[in-house]
Amino acid sequence: VTWKEVLLLFLGVFLGYQAHFSGLFLLPLAGLAIIYKARQKLLLLATISIAFVASLLPTFLFDIRNNWINTHGLLDLVGSDEKVGSYAIFSRVIEKFMLSSEIASRLLLHGTTQPLISAVSLLLVVSLFSVIIKNSWYKTWQFQLLAGWIVISNVAYAAYRADTPEYYFLLQVPALLLLLGYGLSSAFSRFQTRILLASV
C-alpha cells in the first residue's frame, strides 16, 4: 500500500459524507473489504477512522453552535416508527432495486420514453447477471464489493418508509457503471464495447 493510495482512501471517505450523508452507508463495506482483502489492514482502517472523524467535525462544530439540531433530527428520525421501520421491508427493497436500475438506464438513455427506459433497464440487468454467472465473476471480491455497494444502499433506503429522492441513488452510479462495463467487455470484444459505450 502506497501513501498515494492511503491519501486517496482518506479523501474518498472524507468527501463521501461531505457530498451526501448516504456516503456513510459505504463505510462498513470499505472496512469489510480491507479486513477481507487488503494488506496493512491497521493502517487502512486507521485511515478510514481518521477520515470519518475529520468529515464529521464540521457537522459536530455546527451542532455545538446550534443547540445540537442535527443530532436531535437524527434521533427523531431513527426513533420514529412512521419514518423508519422493517414493516414490508422486502417489498420496499425490491422496489429500490427496480428504481436504481431504472435510474441507471435513464442516465444512459437520457431523453427517451419511459417504456424504453424500463425495457432497457430489465435487459441490462438480465444480460449482466447472465454474463457474470457464466464467467463465475460473482466469486471474485471485486464483484462482491460492487454488489455490496448497491445492496447496502438499497436496503438502507428501503428502511426509510417515505419516498426516497432519486438523487440519493446517484451514490450507486460508480458501482453500476463498473458492473455494466465488465458485462459489456465480457459479452463483446473490446472494439465493440468501445463503440457501444461511445454511442451511449
C-alpha positions as CSV (number, residue, x, y, z in Angstrom):
1,V,0.0,0.0,0.0
2,T,1.5,3.3,-1.1
3,W,0.9,6.7,0.6
4,K,-0.8,7.8,-2.5
5,E,-3.4,5.1,-2.0
6,V,-3.8,6.0,1.6
7,L,-4.4,9.6,0.7
8,L,-7.0,8.6,-2.0
9,L,-8.7,6.4,0.6
10,F,-8.8,9.3,3.1
11,L,-10.2,11.7,0.5
12,G,-12.8,9.2,-0.6
13,V,-14.1,8.7,2.9
14,F,-13.9,12.4,3.8
15,L,-15.7,13.5,0.6
16,G,-18.2,10.7,0.7
17,Y,-20.1,12.2,3.7
18,Q,-19.4,15.8,2.6
19,A,-21.2,15.0,-0.7
20,H,-24.2,13.4,1.0
21,F,-24.9,11.6,4.3
22,S,-25.7,8.4,2.4
23,G,-22.0,8.1,1.8
24,L,-21.8,6.8,5.3
25,F,-23.5,3.6,4.2
26,L,-20.3,2.6,2.4
27,L,-18.1,2.8,5.4
28,P,-18.9,-0.7,6.7
29,L,-18.4,-2.1,3.2
30,A,-15.0,-0.4,3.0
31,G,-14.0,-1.8,6.4
32,L,-15.0,-5.3,5.5
33,A,-13.2,-5.1,2.1
34,I,-10.0,-4.0,3.9
35,I,-10.3,-6.8,6.5
36,Y,-11.0,-9.4,3.9
37,K,-8.5,-8.5,1.2
38,A,-6.1,-5.7,1.9
39,R,-2.6,-5.7,3.3
40,Q,-1.6,-3.4,6.0
41,K,-5.1,-3.6,7.5
42,L,-4.4,-1.5,10.6
43,L,-3.0,1.4,8.5
44,L,-6.0,1.5,6.2
45,L,-8.6,1.0,8.9
46,A,-6.9,3.8,10.9
47,T,-7.1,6.0,7.7
48,I,-10.9,5.3,7.4
49,S,-11.5,6.1,11.1
50,I,-9.5,9.4,10.9
51,A,-11.1,10.5,7.7
52,F,-14.6,9.7,9.1
53,V,-13.9,11.8,12.3
54,A,-12.5,14.6,10.1
55,S,-15.5,14.5,7.9
56,L,-18.0,14.7,10.8
57,L,-16.0,17.5,12.5
58,P,-17.8,20.4,10.6
59,T,-21.2,18.9,11.5
60,F,-20.2,18.5,15.1
61,L,-19.0,22.1,15.4
62,F,-22.2,23.3,13.7
63,D,-24.3,21.3,16.2
64,I,-22.4,22.8,19.2
65,R,-23.2,26.3,17.9
66,N,-26.9,25.5,17.1
67,N,-28.2,23.5,20.1
68,W,-27.5,20.0,18.5
69,I,-30.1,20.5,15.8
70,N,-28.7,17.7,13.5
71,T,-28.3,15.3,16.4
72,H,-31.8,15.8,17.5
73,G,-33.1,15.4,14.0
74,L,-31.2,12.1,13.6
75,L,-32.5,10.8,16.9
76,D,-36.1,11.7,15.9
77,L,-35.7,10.0,12.6
78,V,-34.3,6.8,14.0
79,G,-36.8,6.7,16.8
80,S,-39.8,7.3,14.5
81,D,-41.8,4.2,13.6
82,E,-43.6,6.2,10.9
83,K,-40.4,7.1,9.0
84,V,-38.0,4.2,9.7
85,G,-39.1,0.6,10.2
86,S,-38.9,-3.0,9.0
87,Y,-42.6,-3.3,8.0
88,A,-42.9,-4.6,4.4
89,I,-39.1,-4.2,4.1
90,F,-38.8,-7.0,1.5
91,S,-41.2,-5.3,-1.0
92,R,-39.5,-2.0,-0.4
93,V,-36.1,-3.5,-1.1
94,I,-37.4,-4.9,-4.4
95,E,-38.8,-1.5,-5.2
96,K,-35.5,0.2,-4.5
97,F,-33.6,-2.2,-6.7
98,M,-36.0,-1.6,-9.6
99,L,-35.7,2.1,-9.1
100,S,-31.9,2.0,-9.1
101,S,-31.8,0.1,-12.3
102,E,-34.3,2.4,-13.9
103,I,-32.4,5.5,-12.9
104,A,-29.2,4.0,-14.3
105,S,-30.9,3.3,-17.6
106,R,-32.3,6.8,-17.5
107,L,-28.8,8.3,-17.2
108,L,-27.6,6.2,-20.1
109,L,-30.7,6.9,-22.3
110,H,-31.4,10.5,-21.5
111,G,-34.4,11.9,-23.3
112,T,-36.0,8.5,-24.2
113,T,-39.5,7.4,-23.3
114,Q,-40.3,5.6,-20.1
115,P,-41.3,2.2,-21.7
116,L,-37.9,2.1,-23.5
117,I,-36.1,3.0,-20.3
118,S,-37.9,0.2,-18.4
119,A,-37.2,-2.3,-21.1
120,V,-33.5,-1.5,-21.4
121,S,-33.2,-1.5,-17.6
122,L,-34.6,-5.0,-17.4
123,L,-32.5,-6.1,-20.4
124,L,-29.3,-4.7,-18.8
125,V,-29.9,-6.4,-15.5
126,V,-30.7,-9.8,-17.1
127,S,-27.8,-9.7,-19.6
128,L,-25.3,-8.5,-17.0
129,F,-26.1,-11.2,-14.5
130,S,-26.1,-13.9,-17.1
131,V,-22.6,-12.8,-18.2
132,I,-21.4,-12.6,-14.5
133,I,-22.7,-16.1,-13.7
134,K,-21.4,-17.6,-16.9
135,N,-17.9,-16.3,-16.2
136,S,-18.1,-17.0,-12.5
137,W,-17.3,-13.4,-11.7
138,Y,-19.7,-13.5,-8.8
139,K,-17.0,-15.4,-6.9
140,T,-14.5,-12.6,-7.1
141,W,-14.1,-10.0,-4.4
142,Q,-14.4,-7.2,-6.9
143,F,-18.0,-8.2,-7.8
144,Q,-18.8,-8.8,-4.2
145,L,-17.6,-5.3,-3.3
146,L,-19.6,-3.7,-6.1
147,A,-22.7,-5.8,-5.4
148,G,-22.4,-5.0,-1.7
149,W,-22.2,-1.3,-2.6
150,I,-25.6,-1.5,-4.3
151,V,-27.3,-3.8,-1.8
152,I,-26.3,-1.9,1.3
153,S,-27.5,1.4,-0.1
154,N,-30.8,-0.1,-1.3
155,V,-31.5,-1.8,2.0
156,A,-30.8,1.4,3.9
157,Y,-33.1,3.4,1.6
158,A,-35.8,0.7,2.0
159,A,-35.7,1.1,5.8
160,Y,-36.9,4.7,5.2
161,R,-40.7,4.5,4.7
162,A,-41.1,7.8,3.0
163,D,-40.3,8.3,-0.7
164,T,-36.6,8.3,-1.5
165,P,-35.5,11.2,-3.7
166,E,-34.0,9.9,-6.9
167,Y,-30.7,11.8,-6.5
168,Y,-29.9,9.5,-3.5
169,F,-29.4,6.7,-6.0
170,L,-26.5,8.6,-7.6
171,L,-24.4,7.1,-4.9
172,Q,-24.7,3.8,-6.8
173,V,-23.6,5.1,-10.2
174,P,-19.9,4.3,-9.9
175,A,-20.7,0.7,-8.9
176,L,-23.4,0.3,-11.6
177,L,-21.1,1.7,-14.4
178,L,-18.3,-0.7,-13.3
179,L,-20.6,-3.6,-13.4
180,L,-22.0,-2.6,-16.7
181,G,-18.5,-2.1,-18.1
182,Y,-17.5,-5.6,-17.1
183,G,-20.7,-7.1,-18.5
184,L,-20.2,-5.4,-21.9
185,S,-16.5,-6.3,-22.1
186,S,-17.3,-9.9,-21.3
187,A,-20.2,-10.1,-23.8
188,F,-18.5,-8.3,-26.7
189,S,-15.0,-7.7,-28.0
190,R,-13.1,-4.6,-26.8
191,F,-13.7,-2.8,-30.1
192,Q,-17.5,-3.5,-29.9
193,T,-17.6,-2.4,-26.3
194,R,-15.9,0.9,-27.1
195,I,-18.4,1.5,-29.9
196,L,-21.4,0.7,-27.6
197,L,-20.0,3.0,-24.8
198,A,-19.3,5.8,-27.2
199,S,-22.8,5.5,-28.7
200,V,-24.3,5.6,-25.1
